[in-house]
Amino acid sequence: MKLRIEDAEKIADKLRFRFGGLIVAVAQDAFTNEVLMVAFMNREAFVKTLTTGLAHYWSISRGELWMKGETSGNVQKIVDIVLDCDYDTVLLKVEQIGVACHEGFRSCFHNKLQP
């Protein structure tokens, strides 16, 4: 999925950025429906995601925009994007190349609680 900048900006205008200008972004495998990770996006990350077809996020810890996989090669190609009813959360349906977790796991959700 790649949109023209004008179209991406129109969609971004509809979003309700919170938490200091951020929205929650959930990355889900488009083919298996496995939840891969949760991150944040600012407006720039959202627009870059729409216009490049690759997932971009806002790093709270580093205070900067980053493209998923720009150093690791573990990119997320956008297959589809779904917005929630409040327009403050984005579901990215992605084709995950490599692993999603920075610890080397396919998904960031690998720490099962043991009662």
C-alpha positions as a Markdown table, in Angstrom:
| # | Residue | x | y | z |
|---|---|---|---|---|
| 1 | Met | 0.0 | 0.0 | 0.0 |
| 2 | Lys | 1.4 | 3.4 | -1.1 |
| 3 | Leu | -0.6 | 6.6 | -1.2 |
| 4 | Arg | 0.2 | 10.0 | -2.6 |
| 5 | Ile | 1.3 | 12.5 | 0.1 |
| 6 | Glu | -1.9 | 14.6 | -0.4 |
| 7 | Asp | -4.1 | 11.5 | 0.3 |
| 8 | Ala | -2.0 | 10.5 | 3.3 |
| 9 | Glu | -2.2 | 14.0 | 4.8 |
| 10 | Lys | -6.0 | 13.9 | 4.4 |
| 11 | Ile | -6.2 | 10.6 | 6.3 |
| 12 | Ala | -3.8 | 11.9 | 9.0 |
| 13 | Asp | -6.1 | 14.9 | 9.5 |
| 14 | Lys | -8.8 | 12.5 | 10.7 |
| 15 | Leu | -6.6 | 10.9 | 13.4 |
| 16 | Arg | -6.8 | 11.9 | 17.1 |
| 17 | Phe | -3.2 | 12.1 | 18.1 |
| 18 | Arg | -2.9 | 11.9 | 21.9 |
| 19 | Phe | -0.2 | 11.3 | 24.4 |
| 20 | Gly | 1.8 | 14.3 | 23.3 |
| 21 | Gly | 1.0 | 13.9 | 19.6 |
| 22 | Leu | 1.1 | 10.1 | 19.3 |
| 23 | Ile | -1.2 | 7.3 | 18.4 |
| 24 | Val | -0.9 | 3.6 | 19.3 |
| 25 | Ala | 0.1 | 1.4 | 16.4 |
| 26 | Val | -0.4 | -2.4 | 16.5 |
| 27 | Ala | 1.5 | -4.5 | 13.9 |
| 28 | Gln | -0.2 | -7.7 | 13.0 |
| 29 | Asp | 0.9 | -10.3 | 10.5 |
| 30 | Ala | -1.5 | -9.9 | 7.5 |
| 31 | Phe | -1.5 | -13.6 | 6.7 |
| 32 | Thr | -1.5 | -15.4 | 10.2 |
| 33 | Asn | -3.2 | -12.6 | 12.2 |
| 34 | Glu | -0.4 | -13.0 | 14.9 |
| 35 | Val | 0.2 | -9.8 | 16.8 |
| 36 | Leu | 3.8 | -8.9 | 16.3 |
| 37 | Met | 4.4 | -5.6 | 18.2 |
| 38 | Val | 2.9 | -2.4 | 19.6 |
| 39 | Ala | 4.5 | 0.9 | 19.1 |
| 40 | Phe | 3.7 | 4.6 | 18.7 |
| 41 | Met | 3.4 | 6.8 | 15.7 |
| 42 | Asn | 3.4 | 10.6 | 15.4 |
| 43 | Arg | 1.9 | 12.3 | 12.4 |
| 44 | Glu | 5.1 | 12.1 | 10.4 |
| 45 | Ala | 5.5 | 8.4 | 11.0 |
| 46 | Phe | 1.9 | 7.8 | 10.0 |
| 47 | Val | 2.3 | 9.8 | 6.7 |
| 48 | Lys | 5.6 | 8.1 | 5.9 |
| 49 | Thr | 4.1 | 4.7 | 6.5 |
| 50 | Leu | 1.3 | 5.5 | 4.0 |
| 51 | Thr | 3.5 | 7.0 | 1.4 |
| 52 | Thr | 6.4 | 4.5 | 1.5 |
| 53 | Gly | 4.5 | 1.3 | 2.1 |
| 54 | Leu | 6.9 | 0.5 | 5.0 |
| 55 | Ala | 6.1 | 0.8 | 8.7 |
| 56 | His | 7.6 | 3.9 | 10.4 |
| 57 | Tyr | 7.3 | 4.6 | 14.1 |
| 58 | Trp | 8.1 | 7.2 | 16.7 |
| 59 | Ser | 10.7 | 6.0 | 19.3 |
| 60 | Ile | 9.8 | 7.5 | 22.7 |
| 61 | Ser | 13.1 | 6.4 | 24.3 |
| 62 | Arg | 15.2 | 7.9 | 21.5 |
| 63 | Gly | 12.9 | 10.8 | 20.6 |
| 64 | Glu | 13.1 | 10.1 | 16.9 |
| 65 | Leu | 11.4 | 8.7 | 13.9 |
| 66 | Trp | 12.5 | 5.3 | 12.8 |
| 67 | Met | 11.6 | 2.9 | 10.0 |
| 68 | Lys | 11.2 | -0.7 | 11.2 |
| 69 | Gly | 14.1 | -2.7 | 10.0 |
| 70 | Glu | 16.3 | 0.2 | 8.8 |
| 71 | Thr | 19.3 | -1.2 | 10.6 |
| 72 | Ser | 18.2 | -4.9 | 11.2 |
| 73 | Gly | 16.7 | -5.6 | 7.8 |
| 74 | Asn | 13.5 | -6.8 | 9.5 |
| 75 | Val | 11.1 | -4.5 | 7.7 |
| 76 | Gln | 7.4 | -4.5 | 7.8 |
| 77 | Lys | 5.7 | -4.1 | 4.4 |
| 78 | Ile | 2.2 | -2.6 | 4.7 |
| 79 | Val | -0.6 | -4.8 | 3.3 |
| 80 | Asp | -3.5 | -3.0 | 4.9 |
| 81 | Ile | -4.3 | -0.4 | 7.5 |
| 82 | Val | -7.4 | -0.3 | 9.7 |
| 83 | Leu | -8.3 | 2.6 | 12.1 |
| 84 | Asp | -10.3 | 2.1 | 15.3 |
| 85 | Cys | -13.6 | 3.7 | 16.0 |
| 86 | Asp | -12.0 | 6.6 | 17.9 |
| 87 | Tyr | -9.4 | 7.2 | 15.3 |
| 88 | Asp | -6.6 | 7.1 | 17.9 |
| 89 | Thr | -5.3 | 3.6 | 17.2 |
| 90 | Val | -3.9 | 2.1 | 14.0 |
| 91 | Leu | -3.8 | -1.6 | 13.1 |
| 92 | Leu | -1.1 | -2.2 | 10.6 |
| 93 | Lys | -1.5 | -5.5 | 8.7 |
| 94 | Val | 2.0 | -6.2 | 7.6 |
| 95 | Glu | 4.2 | -8.7 | 5.7 |
| 96 | Gln | 6.9 | -9.2 | 8.3 |
| 97 | Ile | 10.4 | -9.7 | 6.8 |
| 98 | Gly | 12.5 | -11.4 | 9.4 |
| 99 | Val | 11.6 | -11.0 | 13.1 |
| 100 | Ala | 9.5 | -8.2 | 14.7 |
| 101 | Cys | 11.1 | -8.2 | 18.1 |
| 102 | His | 14.4 | -6.5 | 18.8 |
| 103 | Glu | 15.3 | -9.5 | 21.0 |
| 104 | Gly | 15.2 | -11.8 | 18.0 |
| 105 | Phe | 11.8 | -13.3 | 18.4 |
| 106 | Arg | 9.1 | -13.4 | 15.7 |
| 107 | Ser | 6.7 | -11.5 | 17.9 |
| 108 | Cys | 7.3 | -9.1 | 20.9 |
| 109 | Phe | 4.7 | -11.1 | 22.7 |
| 110 | His | 6.7 | -14.1 | 23.7 |
| 111 | Asn | 6.8 | -13.7 | 27.5 |
| 112 | Lys | 3.9 | -16.0 | 28.6 |
| 113 | Leu | 2.9 | -15.6 | 32.2 |
| 114 | Gln | 3.4 | -18.7 | 34.4 |
| 115 | Pro | 1.0 | -18.7 | 37.4 |
